[in-house]
Amino acid sequence: MSQLPTKADILQWISDNPALTSKRDIAKAFGIKGAARIDLKRILRELEAEGHLTKRKRSYDDPERLPPVAVVRVVGTDADGDLFLGPHDWTGDGPEPRILFVPKDGDPALAPGDRVLARLTEIKDADHSHEGRLIRRLSTGPQQILGVFRATSEGGRIQPIDKGNDKDWIVPAGATDGARDGELVEAEQAGPKARMGLPRAKITKRLGDPGAAKAVSLIAIHQHGLRDSFPADALAEAEAATPAPLGDRTDLRDLPLITIDPADARDRDDACFAQPDDDPANPGGHIIWVAIADVAHYVTPGSALDVEARARGNSTYFPDRVVPMLPDALSGDLCSLHEHVERACLAVRIVINAAGEKISHRHLRGLMTSRASLHYDEVQDAIDGTANDKTAPLLDGVLRPLYAAYEALKLARDRRQPLDLDLPERKIVLDDDGTVTSVAFRDRRDAHRLIEEFMILANVAAAEELERLRTPLLYRVHEEPEADRIDALRETAQASGFALAKGQVMRTATLNKLLHDAAGTELSELISMSTLRAMTQAYYGAQNMGHFGLALRSYAHFTSPIRRYADLIVHRALITAHGWGDDGLSAWDIENLDATAKAISEAERRSMIAERDTNDRYLAAFLADKVGADFAGRISGVQAFGVFVKLDETGADGLIPVRSLGAEYFRFDRDDQVLTGTDSGMVIGLGQRVTVRLAEAIPVTGGLVLELLSLEGEPMRPRGRPKSGKRGGPPKRKFKKAPRRRK
């Protein structure tokens, strides 16, 4: 074509040929060569300025239509569980196109905010205009920032609350969303990351006063993307639920089942009962009943409740609130095994012998009534001789038989040798305003261990039952620790005066010997924490890889479907395997088992980090008025930038920056986890006792900055090159050898 095309000609070409929209393609289509290309470039710029075209790198698109291949963002799921996408940058005048994601085998799990390259097909459907198929995932969503907004004349800045992020973000005047100075805000990266200078952000949500006591958990909720409000359709389903009738269920209402939970328990999803086995073929044996709330009856596959529960993965617990997996109408009522009310359940009857070995088990779907809702301390006190009005009537018929069965299970546990990590658990106590009043360590008593052993036994029975019936399930997997982590643990043990035997196959019994040798010494917590760090992280999987920590071949989660989606899947699997109803595993559940395992494993990690960060912030708030005070502690971590110390009194972790250790240079040895002063020869390493001074406590980030006062009882002196110019100082220090334990 000798003449230049009109603007209408160009727009028609782009509309008819959405895959050939670069300037080169357009020039070739209209026969434009040489100097005429300059005029074509001018026309394209005019079309872009008029809003008829959008330039995407080297191509031009009709802003009212989507190209066949485009960058899109993941929007989220609807009530049916379908995942929808949206254009990454929509510039059209009409509503943003809705794209149904069509997954294929092998596609990664996608989360809201992820950016993907997708192949798009235009269709005509009632609720979407396109279908999208994944080509590749480009990245997760734009970087999210949670911080305190500081207003400026040009807009403002955001000071992130993350301990590891000390760089401010610039907020242009038009991107503040009306935020006020000092407000806690949620924002996201705006534009590409700056190579130089401060990055830019736009505020997406205002969260109020960051200093408010109850903002602590709110910060974690938003920072880690936890879902803290339920969709209206999920709430409507929960509110419409009614108690399950007996129907075809097994009537268990005459069994004296009880629940035993923490005193501040927010839900009760497991009940138990035990009695001696009167079968002459099983002398000294026991029958153990474990009944679990039948959540599957209320949360059916594909329902709005199911979609939301899967997205949450689990409940998340903070000192001042819980972010539940299910609405309170279920988690706090119909699915909670309150005393003296009928509740639907899935139960297992387990027979063990006098040595604690499981002889048989039988699952059933039933209706039960809890005789009492008890807490750990009152149960233990009753066994120890101080029964109250509630436990006294249950002592002989219910509580003592439970402990007798537990004594047998302990024998089996001792033979099995699961990993014997008994780490202290902190309890943060708040007043009604959300202010920390005390920080203490929870006592673990036999009542805790009893319930733990009963639940482990029930979980094993569920896994073995589904394997026997060849029904798909989700396992709780804990793989063997990696060799390099065990080598690092061995070095720590040797430096502490202990030994960890070498062998081709690491067994929990070997690690237990190390833990036993360290027990009762001042290095016990160090060895326990180092052992914990050597372990791999447990996860959910459709394939059975065993559970190393518990020393079990097959293990699944069955006992907490109110707060864990994995348990709900196991319940559905049992319903399907036994033909107990049409609310078992759906075809979608089975087809997406791997994706579900990955999604809920990631959700579990998010919750763990959110809970830890919240505790850190509460501890920092508790210690804020103690700045300048001295504390005893032990070195719990060493990095090139500083030393982490765990304080004895509260268990809080603080950082001694390496710059505060003195004028000399400290060399970091990653393998030995030590810092060595090049002038003084001083060595700072894991497990050493220290006295520190609290220099700074920052509640909004949870950070504690410490100053080192003494190391292994020796006061610190100003460090640096001696006046004589000779290198020297204290000789290289090693860990104090742990005292031998008396037998």
MOZI-V468679 format. One record per backbone hydrogen bond with DSSP energy under -1.0 kcal/mol. NH is the residue of the N-H (numbers start at 1). CO is the residue of the C=O. E is the energy in kcal/mol with one decimal. If there is no record, write none. Layout:
BEGIN
NH_CO_E, NH_CO_E
END
This chain:
BEGIN
10_6_-2.1, 11_7_-2.4, 12_8_-2.4, 13_9_-2.3, 14_10_-2.4, 15_11_-2.1, 16_12_-2.3, 17_13_-2.1, 20_17_-2.1, 23_58_-1.1, 26_22_-2.4, 27_23_-2.4, 28_24_-2.3, 29_25_-2.2, 30_26_-1.7, 32_27_-2.8, 36_33_-1.6, 37_34_-1.8, 38_35_-1.5, 40_36_-2.1, 41_37_-2.4, 42_38_-1.8, 43_39_-2.2, 44_40_-2.4, 45_41_-2.0, 46_42_-2.1, 47_43_-2.5, 48_44_-2.1, 49_45_-2.6, 50_46_-2.2, 51_48_-1.1, 52_47_-2.1, 53_47_-1.2, 54_61_-1.9, 56_59_-2.9, 59_56_-2.1, 60_21_-2.4, 61_54_-1.9, 65_62_-2.2, 70_118_-2.2, 72_116_-2.9, 73_86_-3.1, 74_114_-2.4, 75_84_-2.4, 76_84_-1.4, 78_82_-1.8, 81_78_-1.8, 84_76_-2.8, 85_99_-3.2, 86_73_-2.4, 88_71_-1.7, 99_85_-2.1, 100_130_-2.7, 101_83_-2.8, 102_132_-3.1, 107_104_-2.0, 113_74_-2.9, 114_111_-2.4, 115_139_-2.8, 116_72_-2.7, 117_136_-3.0, 118_70_-2.7, 119_133_-2.8, 120_68_-3.4, 121_131_-2.4, 123_129_-2.7, 129_98_-2.0, 130_98_-1.6, 131_121_-2.2, 132_100_-3.0, 133_119_-2.0, 135_117_-2.9, 136_117_-1.5, 138_115_-2.1, 139_115_-1.8, 145_187_-3.1, 147_185_-2.1, 148_159_-2.3, 149_183_-3.0, 150_157_-3.3, 152_155_-1.5, 155_152_-1.1, 156_171_-1.4, 157_150_-2.5, 158_169_-2.2, 159_148_-2.7, 161_146_-2.4, 165_162_-1.4, 169_158_-1.7, 170_199_-3.0, 171_156_-3.1, 175_172_-2.1, 179_176_-1.9, 182_149_-3.6, 183_180_-2.1, 184_208_-3.5, 185_147_-3.1, 186_205_-3.1, 187_145_-3.0, 188_202_-2.2, 189_143_-2.4, 190_200_-2.4, 201_170_-2.6, 202_188_-2.4, 203_175_-2.9, 204_186_-2.9, 205_186_-2.0, 207_184_-3.3, 212_209_-1.1, 215_212_-2.0, 216_213_-1.2, 219_215_-2.5, 220_216_-1.4, 221_217_-2.5, 222_218_-2.2, 223_219_-2.9, 224_220_-2.1, 226_221_-2.4, 235_231_-2.2, 236_232_-2.4, 237_233_-1.9, 238_234_-2.1, 239_235_-2.6, 240_236_-1.7, 249_246_-2.9, 250_365_-2.9, 252_367_-2.5, 255_252_-1.5, 257_255_-2.3, 258_272_-1.9, 259_372_-2.2, 261_374_-2.2, 265_262_-1.8, 271_291_-2.6, 272_258_-2.5, 273_289_-1.8, 275_287_-2.0, 277_285_-2.1, 282_279_-2.3, 285_282_-2.0, 286_352_-2.2, 287_275_-3.1, 288_350_-3.3, 289_273_-3.5, 290_348_-2.0, 291_271_-2.6, 292_346_-3.0, 293_269_-1.7, 294_344_-1.9, 295_293_-1.7, 298_295_-1.4, 299_295_-2.5, 303_300_-2.0, 307_303_-2.6, 308_304_-2.1, 309_305_-2.5, 310_306_-2.5, 311_307_-1.8, 312_308_-2.1, 313_309_-2.8, 315_563_-2.1, 316_323_-2.4, 318_321_-2.8, 323_316_-3.1, 330_327_-1.8, 331_327_-2.7, 332_328_-1.8, 334_329_-1.8, 335_330_-2.6, 336_333_-1.8, 337_268_-3.6, 338_336_-2.4, 340_370_-3.2, 341_338_-1.1, 343_368_-2.6, 345_366_-2.5, 346_292_-2.7, 347_364_-2.9, 348_290_-2.1, 349_362_-2.8, 350_288_-3.2, 351_360_-2.5, 352_286_-2.6, 353_357_-2.1, 356_353_-2.1, 359_351_-3.4, 360_351_-1.4, 362_349_-1.6, 364_347_-2.4, 366_345_-2.5, 367_250_-2.0, 368_343_-2.7, 371_257_-3.5, 374_259_-2.9, 376_261_-1.4, 379_375_-1.8, 380_376_-2.6, 381_377_-2.9, 382_378_-1.8, 383_379_-2.0, 384_380_-2.3, 385_382_-1.1, 386_381_-3.6, 392_388_-2.6, 395_392_-1.0, 398_394_-2.1, 399_394_-2.5, 400_395_-2.7, 402_398_-1.4, 403_399_-2.0, 404_400_-2.3, 405_401_-2.1, 406_402_-2.0, 407_403_-2.2, 408_404_-1.3, 409_405_-2.1, 410_406_-2.2, 411_407_-1.0, 412_408_-1.5, 413_409_-2.4, 414_410_-2.6, 415_411_-1.5, 416_412_-2.4, 417_413_-2.6, 419_549_-3.4, 421_419_-1.3, 427_440_-3.5, 429_438_-2.6, 431_435_-2.2, 434_431_-1.8, 437_429_-3.1, 438_429_-1.3, 440_427_-2.2, 442_425_-3.8, 449_445_-1.7, 450_446_-2.8, 451_447_-1.8, 452_448_-2.2, 453_449_-2.5, 454_450_-2.3, 455_451_-2.6, 456_452_-2.3, 457_453_-2.3, 458_454_-2.2, 459_455_-2.5, 460_456_-2.4, 461_457_-2.2, 462_458_-2.0, 463_459_-2.1, 464_460_-2.7, 465_461_-2.3, 466_462_-2.1, 467_463_-2.0, 468_464_-2.4, 469_465_-1.9, 470_467_-1.1, 471_466_-2.6, 475_541_-3.3, 476_555_-2.5, 477_539_-3.3, 478_546_-2.2, 486_482_-1.9, 487_483_-2.3, 488_484_-1.9, 489_485_-2.2, 490_486_-2.5, 491_487_-2.1, 492_488_-2.1, 493_489_-2.7, 494_490_-2.6, 495_491_-2.5, 496_492_-1.2, 497_494_-1.4, 498_493_-3.2, 511_507_-1.4, 512_508_-2.7, 513_509_-1.6, 514_510_-1.3, 515_511_-2.4, 516_512_-2.7, 517_513_-2.5, 518_514_-1.8, 519_515_-1.4, 521_518_-2.0, 524_521_-1.5, 527_523_-2.4, 528_524_-2.4, 529_525_-2.9, 530_526_-2.6, 531_527_-2.2, 532_528_-2.3, 533_529_-2.3, 534_530_-1.2, 535_532_-1.1, 539_477_-2.4, 541_475_-1.8, 547_552_-2.7, 548_478_-3.5, 551_548_-1.1, 552_547_-2.2, 564_560_-1.3, 565_313_-2.5, 568_564_-1.1, 569_565_-2.0, 570_566_-2.0, 571_567_-2.4, 572_568_-2.5, 573_569_-2.3, 574_570_-2.1, 575_571_-2.3, 576_572_-2.6, 577_573_-2.9, 578_574_-1.9, 580_575_-2.2, 585_572_-1.0, 590_586_-2.0, 591_587_-2.5, 592_588_-2.2, 593_590_-1.2, 596_592_-2.7, 597_593_-2.5, 598_594_-2.2, 599_595_-2.5, 600_596_-2.7, 601_597_-1.7, 602_598_-2.1, 603_599_-2.1, 604_600_-2.1, 605_601_-1.8, 606_602_-2.2, 607_603_-2.3, 608_604_-2.4, 609_605_-2.3, 610_606_-2.5, 611_607_-2.8, 612_608_-2.3, 613_609_-2.9, 614_610_-2.1, 615_611_-2.2, 616_612_-2.3, 617_613_-2.1, 618_614_-2.5, 619_615_-2.6, 620_616_-2.3, 621_617_-2.3, 622_618_-2.3, 623_619_-2.0, 626_623_-2.3, 628_694_-2.9, 629_626_-2.3, 631_692_-3.0, 633_690_-2.3, 634_646_-1.9, 635_688_-2.4, 636_644_-2.2, 637_644_-1.4, 639_642_-2.7, 643_656_-2.2, 644_637_-2.8, 645_654_-2.6, 646_634_-2.7, 647_652_-3.0, 648_632_-2.4, 651_647_-2.0, 654_645_-2.5, 655_704_-2.8, 656_643_-3.1, 658_641_-2.6, 660_657_-1.7, 661_658_-1.5, 663_719_-1.3, 667_676_-3.0, 669_674_-2.8, 673_669_-1.4, 674_669_-1.4, 675_684_-2.4, 676_667_-2.4, 677_682_-2.9, 678_665_-2.9, 681_677_-1.7, 684_675_-2.8, 687_635_-2.7, 688_685_-1.5, 690_633_-2.4, 691_710_-1.8, 692_631_-2.9, 693_707_-2.5, 694_629_-2.5, 695_705_-2.4, 696_705_-1.8, 698_703_-2.8, 701_698_-1.1, 702_698_-2.6, 703_698_-1.1, 705_696_-2.8, 706_655_-3.0, 707_693_-2.2, 709_691_-2.9, 710_691_-1.7, 711_714_-2.6, 712_689_-3.5, 714_711_-1.9, 716_709_-3.1, 725_722_-2.0, 728_679_-2.4, 738_496_-1.8
END
